[in-house]
Amino acid sequence: MQNNLTKEKILAALSQVDDPELHQDLVSLNMIRDVEIDGGDVAFTVVLTTPACPLKGQIERDVRAAVSAVPGVGEIKLAWDSSVPNDGRSRGLLSVPIRNVIAVASGKGGVGKSTVAVNMAVSLAKTGARVGLLDADIYGPNVPTMMGLTELPPPVNEKMSPAEAYGVKVISIGFLVKPTQALIWRGPMLHSAIRQFASDVNWGELDYLIIDLPPGTGDAPLSVAQSLPLSGGVIVTLPQQVSLDDARRGLEMFRQLDVPIFGVVENMSYLELPDGSRMDVFGQGGGERLAEEAGVPFIGSIPMDPAVRTGGDSGVPVVIAAPDSPVARALEAVAADVAAKVSVAAIQKSGMIPIELVG
């Protein structure tokens, strides 16, 4: 008996499947490519807006269910690809396109902001994304140590070449000064250094550039926002009240600079004890309350784990050193959540989906 399967029937079925983040069907979003039919077998590619898509499993279930319901379908061969959208912002200092720039900030030091930035960058690179990490903490550059890097490769065409580890390209003032040297710089020198990190580095084409901002609301965040327009920012806080007060200032800094806020991450949320109970070392739920009061998303909680400190000191981030640990899974979930929000914001800005469709 002749099989009447056609590409049109498959696309019609897939047009009933919505992207869970974008709330529009996969066909309209041009996320379905290379549909092929061989007898009753159907093959096609789903092109995600980020390789770190946190809802990939849901999309696969919905896609397979929709295609299976088409009469005559046998085996379904599903392939995956990704195309990270560009946020559309003009970055004239850069000679090559960097699609999205994400700043990680905190109102105060010691909350694990660099840990979040480093592990977010490495998590995204693990998925296959092209990632850069700019250490803008001029006064306390910890990123090289945390990434296990000590020096930059030779420059190319009179531009600095970033160091690379775990698939992430890294630049930091820490590569250019002695470890014990104190940088006693006023605003103009700091601004010049940050502009150089944007314009005089061979970044290559990147899907994401993660910027580890220094704590506080001073010259460095302002210089970054002026030199390198940001797709958005992430605020890192501890659950305790003192940290929340400072984090709120960092959040309001982003607002005053017209930087979209992707959300709040609560670090060191709890310590899991050997008996399975949890100890709230720094309080409980503060990050979630801050997000609710500020009207921004709460991205997630990251537990305390000595492996984080060990990984940072040894230059092996915990998402590499202990990928199956609860803290690594939490950090990877944060990275995936932020990547999804970046894609939604970029596609929304492009006009491909109306603002009212974005949940």
FENZI-V801997 format. One record per residue. N is the residue number from 0. RES is the residue in one letter. NEAR is the number of other ideal C-beta (glycine too) atoms within 12 Angstrom. Layout:
N;RES;NEAR, N;RES;NEAR
This chain:
0;M;7, 1;Q;8, 2;N;17, 3;N;15, 4;L;27, 5;T;19, 6;K;22, 7;E;15, 8;K;24, 9;I;37, 10;L;29, 11;A;21, 12;A;32, 13;L;39, 14;S;24, 15;Q;22, 16;V;35, 17;D;25, 18;D;38, 19;P;29, 20;E;34, 21;L;36, 22;H;22, 23;Q;27, 24;D;26, 25;L;37, 26;V;27, 27;S;22, 28;L;33, 29;N;26, 30;M;40, 31;I;36, 32;R;24, 33;D;20, 34;V;32, 35;E;21, 36;I;27, 37;D;17, 38;G;16, 39;G;23, 40;D;20, 41;V;36, 42;A;25, 43;F;33, 44;T;23, 45;V;39, 46;V;28, 47;L;43, 48;T;45, 49;T;45, 50;P;31, 51;A;38, 52;C;39, 53;P;31, 54;L;29, 55;K;29, 56;G;15, 57;Q;20, 58;I;34, 59;E;22, 60;R;18, 61;D;26, 62;V;42, 63;R;24, 64;A;19, 65;A;31, 66;V;39, 67;S;22, 68;A;20, 69;V;30, 70;P;16, 71;G;22, 72;V;30, 73;G;18, 74;E;17, 75;I;30, 76;K;23, 77;L;33, 78;A;20, 79;W;25, 80;D;22, 81;S;30, 82;S;26, 83;V;38, 84;P;35, 85;N;28, 86;D;35, 87;G;20, 88;R;29, 89;S;13, 90;R;29, 91;G;15, 92;L;25, 93;L;29, 94;S;17, 95;V;20, 96;P;25, 97;I;37, 98;R;39, 99;N;47, 100;V;46, 101;I;54, 102;A;49, 103;V;52, 104;A;52, 105;S;45, 106;G;33, 107;K;28, 108;G;25, 109;G;23, 110;V;37, 111;G;44, 112;K;47, 113;S;42, 114;T;43, 115;V;52, 116;A;50, 117;V;48, 118;N;53, 119;M;52, 120;A;52, 121;V;44, 122;S;43, 123;L;48, 124;A;35, 125;K;26, 126;T;31, 127;G;22, 128;A;39, 129;R;31, 130;V;46, 131;G;47, 132;L;51, 133;L;53, 134;D;45, 135;A;48, 136;D;40, 137;I;41, 138;Y;28, 139;G;28, 140;P;35, 141;N;33, 142;V;47, 143;P;34, 144;T;29, 145;M;43, 146;M;45, 147;G;25, 148;L;30, 149;T;19, 150;E;21, 151;L;26, 152;P;20, 153;P;13, 154;P;16, 155;V;15, 156;N;11, 157;E;11, 158;K;23, 159;M;29, 160;S;23, 161;P;37, 162;A;31, 163;E;27, 164;A;30, 165;Y;31, 166;G;27, 167;V;45, 168;K;41, 169;V;49, 170;I;45, 171;S;45, 172;I;36, 173;G;36, 174;F;29, 175;L;25, 176;V;20, 177;K;12, 178;P;18, 179;T;7, 180;Q;14, 181;A;13, 182;L;23, 183;I;10, 184;W;22, 185;R;16, 186;G;17, 187;P;12, 188;M;19, 189;L;30, 190;H;26, 191;S;22, 192;A;38, 193;I;39, 194;R;25, 195;Q;24, 196;F;45, 197;A;38, 198;S;25, 199;D;26, 200;V;40, 201;N;28, 202;W;38, 203;G;22, 204;E;21, 205;L;39, 206;D;41, 207;Y;52, 208;L;51, 209;I;54, 210;I;48, 211;D;50, 212;L;49, 213;P;42, 214;P;34, 215;G;27, 216;T;29, 217;G;25, 218;D;27, 219;A;42, 220;P;42, 221;L;27, 222;S;34, 223;V;43, 224;A;34, 225;Q;24, 226;S;32, 227;L;42, 228;P;31, 229;L;41, 230;S;42, 231;G;41, 232;G;47, 233;V;50, 234;I;51, 235;V;50, 236;T;50, 237;L;40, 238;P;37, 239;Q;27, 240;Q;20, 241;V;20, 242;S;36, 243;L;35, 244;D;21, 245;D;30, 246;A;46, 247;R;31, 248;R;27, 249;G;43, 250;L;40, 251;E;25, 252;M;33, 253;F;37, 254;R;22, 255;Q;16, 256;L;26, 257;D;15, 258;V;35, 259;P;32, 260;I;38, 261;F;42, 262;G;39, 263;V;48, 264;V;49, 265;E;41, 266;N;44, 267;M;37, 268;S;39, 269;Y;28, 270;L;23, 271;E;24, 272;L;13, 273;P;8, 274;D;7, 275;G;9, 276;S;10, 277;R;18, 278;M;19, 279;D;22, 280;V;19, 281;F;29, 282;G;24, 283;Q;22, 284;G;24, 285;G;35, 286;G;45, 287;E;25, 288;R;24, 289;L;39, 290;A;29, 291;E;16, 292;E;19, 293;A;25, 294;G;14, 295;V;32, 296;P;30, 297;F;29, 298;I;40, 299;G;34, 300;S;39, 301;I;43, 302;P;32, 303;M;30, 304;D;31, 305;P;18, 306;A;28, 307;V;35, 308;R;21, 309;T;20, 310;G;31, 311;G;33, 312;D;19, 313;S;18, 314;G;25, 315;V;27, 316;P;47, 317;V;40, 318;V;44, 319;I;33, 320;A;29, 321;A;25, 322;P;23, 323;D;14, 324;S;26, 325;P;27, 326;V;40, 327;A;31, 328;R;24, 329;A;38, 330;L;46, 331;E;35, 332;A;29, 333;V;46, 334;A;46, 335;A;35, 336;D;35, 337;V;47, 338;A;48, 339;A;41, 340;K;39, 341;V;44, 342;S;48, 343;V;40, 344;A;40, 345;A;36, 346;I;38, 347;Q;30, 348;K;25, 349;S;22, 350;G;12, 351;M;25, 352;I;28, 353;P;15, 354;I;16, 355;E;9, 356;L;20, 357;V;23, 358;G;17
